[in-house]
Amino acid sequence: MNHGARRALTQLIRNHPKRSLVLKPSQRWSSTYETRQWSTPLARTLADAIKVTGPIPIAAFMRQVLTSPEGGYYTTRPAGDGEVFGKKGDFVTSPEISQVFGELVGIWTIAEWMAQGRKSSGVQLMEVGPGKGTLMDDMLRTFRNFKSFTSSIEAIYLVEASPTLREVQKQRLCGDATMEETEIGHKSTCKYFNVPVIWVEDIRLLPHEEDKTPFIIAHEFFDALPIHAFESIPPSPENQPPQDTIMTPTGPTKLHKPLKPANTPQWRELMVTLNPKAIDEDLPNEPEFTLTLAKASTPSSLVIPEISPRYRALKSQAGSTVEISPESRIYASDFARRIGGASQPPRTSSRSASAQPAPAKRIPSGAALIMDYGTMNTIPVNSLRGIQHHRKVPPLSAPGQVDVSADVDFTALAEAAIEESEGVEVHGPVEQGDFLQTMGITERMQQLLKHEKDEERRKTLETGWQRLVEKGGGGMGKIYKFMAIVPENEGKRRPVGFGGGIEL
């Protein structure tokens, strides 16, 4: 990404996506609109915003329905029967299916620590989007068998925006230990060994320290980060007047210098708008929101699809569509800086006040393991999905009560990481089934089954691990992928699970 595009993208992310949806008190609605029975309170809030500002980006919709403090899926659902993970929730993740998944991720972490020289101090464990804490709990139980590794750990950091899930994680990882507020979040003590567990809402609140060795885990995290979707349209007709207005998150804005009609294909953003069949005609079973193609350029359509040659190559093909997650690139860049150091000093003007500067790192160390579903090497298209009660539902339905996600663009994550730090290299993605088999899931399951006498428990263990590795039917072995970011070593050492072996 060139520096101009990077600055524009950072400014765009900082100024728009997290801005609250503001309503004008003077706005008047029709009687039908006022008396409508909305699917959720958040649906009404979003509808009010769209009435004022016009259609909103998919990214803004996703952020509100997932993390809004007033009805967001992850941030406001209660515990108990309001859980989002597990059989009582809306979906089941790999760590919830079998303890072996977390154990093998733990073994991978230790293998990478060993390959990097067995650092005796300064090791940081980090997980973004820890869910119920199941994955980290299984990893920590595994670490107890490796005393030299646990003695090197100085802290466990969990990046979590949901107060409800933070409390669930605290009970699982810290037991009865007290939790206290800190300047950057919350803090307690691990129940397995005496190290602090620290919660923050954004990884950028954590300091970048030159002498630390971070091991970063991201399981089904990137799929929930907001996406923008764009479609390439043909050149404008001749004699069309210049465009003097552009849509922004606060409504139409006049341009100081009108845009001339394009004589080449241009990107247009797919936006979320009200469905007239539901809102105006009040037809039953019609969703309240639908997607529409923006009639004019948006700030996002002018900047985001220009950040990579992969997207620019499709621009000339009218009708091409792409899904892009700028926030995913920001997180991948952050991982890379922590592992390999910053290739260039960050500009003060393009960094939020709360973000910590990343120093150059004399000796790169640490690793990141990204586990999610997505494409191997293609750009995601039309992948926005909704899940509720273990079933697929329209992603724009019942805002705040449906999990909304999209395929992860692993190539984009690799691009962002390598571009951000010359001190890292990226391996993968590889399919989950292949990774787990390489890590020894068959041998571990045979060991567990050998000592399990309860027939029902044996059946659960067998079906669980088979679901993790099978590549057909309802298996997760092909759909889910693994990617690793490790210190740059000129490709001389591949991580275990990605073509390398364990170095003893």
N, C-alpha and C positions, 0 to 999 in steps of 0.2 A: 504494500500500500504506500503511495507517495505521501510525503509529509502534509501536503495540503489536504488530501482526502482524509488523513488520520485526524487532523485538527478539526475539520468540519464534522466528521463522524462523532468525535468525542464531545464537541459542543452540542451537537444534536441530541445525543443521549442525555447529557447533563441537563439540558434546558427543557426537554419535552416529555420523555416517557413517564417520569415519576410525578409529573405535575398533577395536582388534584383536578378532578373534573368540576368546573365552576359553573353554576347556574345563575341566570339573570332573574332576580326576584320579580321583575315586571312582566316576565313571559306569561302569556295566557294560553291555556290549552282548550281544546274542544271538550264538550261534556262527555263524549265517548272515551276520550283519552283519560279524563279525570276519574271516571267510574270503572275503568278497566280493571279486571282481576289479574295482576301481574304474576308471573310464575314465581318470582322471588322479589324481596325488597330491593336487592341490588339491580334487578332488571329494570325497575322503575327509575332508579338513579341513573343508570346508563342511558335509558331512553330520554330522560330529561336533558342530559348532556348533549345527546345527538340532536335533539330538537333545537338546541341553542347553537352549537358549533358546526352542525352538519356531520357527515360520516366520520368515524374515527378509525385510526389504523388498527389492524389486528393486534399489534403489540400492545396498544393501550387497552384494548378489550381484555387480552390475556392477563395483563398485569392487575387489572381491577378484579376480574373474576377469581384469580388465584390468591392474591395477596392484599386486597383492600382491607383496611381495618374495620370496615363496615360491611361485613358479609362475604369476605373472601374465602375461597375453598380451604386454603391451608391455615389462614390466620384466625378464623373465628369459629370454626366448627368445634363443638365441645368434645370432651373425651367420652369413653364408653361407647354407646351406640352411634356416636358421631365420628368415630374413627374413620380415617380415609384408607388405612393400610390393613391388610389381613382379610380374613373371611367375613368379619363383621363390617368391613369397609367397602370400598369400591373396587379395589384391585389388590393383587398379591404380588410382591416383589421377590426376586431371587433369594435374598437373605431370609425372608419369611417362609420360603418353601423348604429350605434345608440349612442346618447349621454349617454344613460342609462348605457352602459357598463362602461364608465369612472366614472360615478357617483357612481356606486356600488363598484368599486375598491377603490374609495375615502372613502366610508362608511366603507369598510373592514379595511382600514388603521386607521381610527378614532376608530373603535371598538377595534382594537389591541392595540392602544395607551391607550385607557381607561382601558383595561384589565391589562395593565402593570403599572397602577398607575398614569396615566395622568401626565407625566413629564412636568414640567412648562418651561423648557428651554433645549437647546442642541439638538432639533430634527432636523434631516437632511432628506430631501426628495431627493432620488436618482432614476434616471431612466436610464437604459442602452438601447441604440438603440431607441431613442424617436420618430423616424419617422417624421411626420409633426408636432408633439407636441400636437396632438389632445387628446390623453389619459391624458396627464398631464394637459392640459387646462381644461378638464371636471372635473378632480380631484380638481384642484384649485378653480373652481367655487363652487364645493360642499363644500370645506373647509371654504369658506367665511361664511357659516352658523354656524360655530363652532369656535367662537372667542377665546375660551381658547386654542384650538388646534393651530390656526394660530399664536397666540402670542408666542407659544413655538418653532416655526420654525425659525431656524437661517439662513438656506440657502437651495437652490434648486440646485442640481448637475445633469447635463445631460452629459452622456457619448456618444459622437457623433464624428465619424471620417469624416463625409462629410461636407465640407464648405457650399455647397448648402443647405442641410437640416438644418444645424445650423442657417442659415439666416432665413429659413422658421419658425423654432422654435422660434427664437428671435422675429419675427414680431407677432407671435401668442401669446406668453407668456409675452412679454415686451412692445409691441406696439411701440411707438415713442422714448422710452428710448434709450440712446446711448449704444453701445457695445464697450468695450475696451479690448485690449490684456493684459494678465497677464502672470506671469512666468509659469503657468501650462496650460493656454488656453485662454479663453475669459470670459468676465463678463458683465452683465447688471442688470436691476432691474425689478422684477415682477410687472406687471400692476395691480394685484389684491390686494397685500399688500406689504409693503415696506421691502422686503427681497431680497438679491442678487440671481441672477441666474448665475451659473458658468458652463462653458462648458470645458470638457477635452476630449482628444481622447482615453484615456485608464483609467479605474477605478483605476489602480494601481498608477496613479499620485496623487490621493487624499490621504491625510494623514489618518492614523488610529489613532483615539483619544479615550482614555479610557472612557471619561465621556460623549460621544455623543450617541444619539439614532437614528440610521439610519433606515429609511423605504425605502426599495429598490424595485423597480418595473422593471420587465423584461418581456415585451410582444413581442412575435415573435422576440426575440433576439437570443436565443440559436440555432434556426434552421438554422441561417445564418453563424454560426461559422464553420470553416473548419473541415472536418472529414478525417480520414484515414480508409481505408477498407482493410481487410485481409482475406485470405483463408488458411485453413489448408491443407497441402499436405502430402502424404504418406511418410514413411521413404525413404532415398536415397537407390538406388541399391547397392549391395555389390561391392567392388573393385573400387568404384568411388574415384577419387583423391581428396585430401583436397581442400576446397575453399580458394583461396588466394587473391581474389578481391571482393570488396563490392561496391555497387552503393551508391553514396552520391549525394546531391543536386548540386555538382560541377563536377560530372562525376565519372568514376571508380577510386577507391582508393585501393592501395595495402595494405594488412593486414600485420602487423609485425609478427603475429602468425596465420597461416592459420587455418580455421575452419575445424574440422574433419567432415567427412560425418555423417549425423544424422541417428541414428538407431531408432528414434522415429519421429512422425509427427512434422512438422515445419510450422510456419506461413510464408506466402509470401504476399507481399503487392500488391494490385491492383493499377496500375499506369495509368496515362494519356499519350497517345502517339499519333503520327500522324497516320491517317488512310491512308494506301497505296492506297486504291481504289480511294480516293479523291486526294491525293497529287501526286502519281506516275502515276496512270492511268487516272486521271482527269475525272472520271465518274460524270455525273450530279446528283444532289440531294444526294450526299454522304456527311456525316458530316466530317469536317476536322480533328476531334479528336475522339479517341476511347479508351476504357479501355483494358489493357493487364495485365496479371499476371507477376510480376517480376520473372526473371529467377534465381535470387540469393537473399540472404537476404539483407535487407536494415537496416540502423540504427533504423528506426521506427519499423520494424517487429521484431527486436530483443528485443525491450524495451516495446513499447506501449501495446501489448496484454498480457504482463506479469503483468500489474499493478493491476489487479483484478482477484480474483478466478472465477468470472463469465465468463471471457474470457478463462482463463486457463482450465476450465472444458471442453471447446469445442475443445481444441487443439488436443486431442487424436482422435477426430472424423474427419477423412480426408474428405475434402469437405465442412466443416463448414465455414461459412463466418460471419464476424462481422464488424460493423461500430463503430468507436470510435472517440470521439472529445476531445483531450487533453485540448484544450483551454476552452471548456465548464467546465471541471473539475476545471480548474484554476479559472474561474469566480465564480463557486459555492463555492470554498474554500475561495475566497476573501469575498464573502457575509457572510459566516459563521464566519470568523475572526472578521468582523466589528460588528456582532451581539453578538457573544459569547466570543470573545477574542481568542487568539492563544493558542492551547493546549501545544505547544512546541515553544520555541524561534526559529525564522527562522535562517537558516545558511547563513552567509554572502556570501559564495561561490555559493549558489544556488538562489540568488536573484539579479535581475537586479539593476543597480545603481540608476534608477529612482523610483523603487518601495519603498514604505514606510514600515518600520517594523511594525508589529502588536503587541501591548502590550497585556499582560494578562488583562482581563477585570474583575474587582471586582464584578460588578453586570451586567450580560448580559441584553441587552435591544435592542429594535428595531425588525424588521422583514423583510423578503424578500418574495415577491409574484411573482412566475414564472408562466407565461401563454404562452403556446405554443402547437404545435401539436407533437405527438410522441407516444411511446409505454407506456403502463401501467407498465409492469414489465418484458418485454422481451427486448433482444438486437436488435436494428434496423438492418435490412438486406435489401440491394438493395433499399434503400429509396431515393437516390439522384434524385432530380427532377428539372425541369426548368419550369418557368412560364413567358409568354410574352403575353401582350394584353389579360389577363384573360384566357389564354388557356395554357394547358400543351404542352411543346416543349422539344426536347432532351436537357438534362442539359449541354452537352458539345458544343452546337451550339451557334453561334453568340456571342462569348465571350465579355462581357461588356454590352450587350444589353438584356441579359436574367437573370432573378433572379434565382439563384441557391441555393437550400436549401436541408436539410435532416431531417429525423425524430429525435426528441430529445429523448435521453436515460435518462428518469427521474430517474431511479434507480441509474445510474452512478452519477447524480447530488447529490442525497441523500447520496451516499457513500462518495463522496468527501467532502461534508459539514460536516458530522458527524465525519469523519476521521480528519478533520482539526481543529475542535473545540469541546471540551467536553462541552461547554456552550450552545449548540444548540440542538434542535430536529427537525425532519422533518415530515410534515404531507402531505398526498396525495401521488400520484396524484389522483384528482377526476375529473370527466368529467365536462366540462364547463357548460352544461345544468343544471346539478345538483347544481353546485356552484351558478349560477345566480338565480336559483329558490329559493335556501335557502336564498340568500341575498335580496330577495323581488322584483325580476324584474317584476313579474306579477302585484303586487300592484302599483309599480311605473309607469308602462305603463298605467294602468287604470286611474291613476291620470292625466297623460299627455293627454290621449285621452279625458277625461272628459272636459278639457278646450280647446281642439283643435276643431275649427269650420271648418277649411278648409278641404274639403273632400280628396284632393290629399295628403295633409300633413298627414292626419289620415291614409291613406292607406300606406304611406311610413313608418310611425311609427309601424304599425301593422306587415308589412312584415319584417321589420328590426329586431324587437325583436324576432319574431318567427324563423328567420334564426339563431339567436344567440343560441337558446335553443333546437331547433329540432334536433333529433338524427338520422333521416333518410333522404333520398334524398340528397338535397344540403345543409342540415343543418350543423351547426358547433358544436352542443351541445355534440356530442360524440367524434368527431375527436380531438378537442382541450381539453387540460387538465390544471388543476391548481395545483400548489404545493407551500407549505409554509415552510419557515425556521424561527423558532421562538426561543426565549430563552428556554433552557432546564428547565423543571419543573416536571420531573419524570412522564410525561404523565398525570398529574393531571388536566391540563386545555387544552382542544382542542380549536384551533382557530375557530371563526365563519366561516361557510362554509365548515368546515372539521369535523363536528360532535359536535362543541361547540356552545354556545349561546352568545349573547351580554351581557356583564356585566355592569350594570348601576351604 
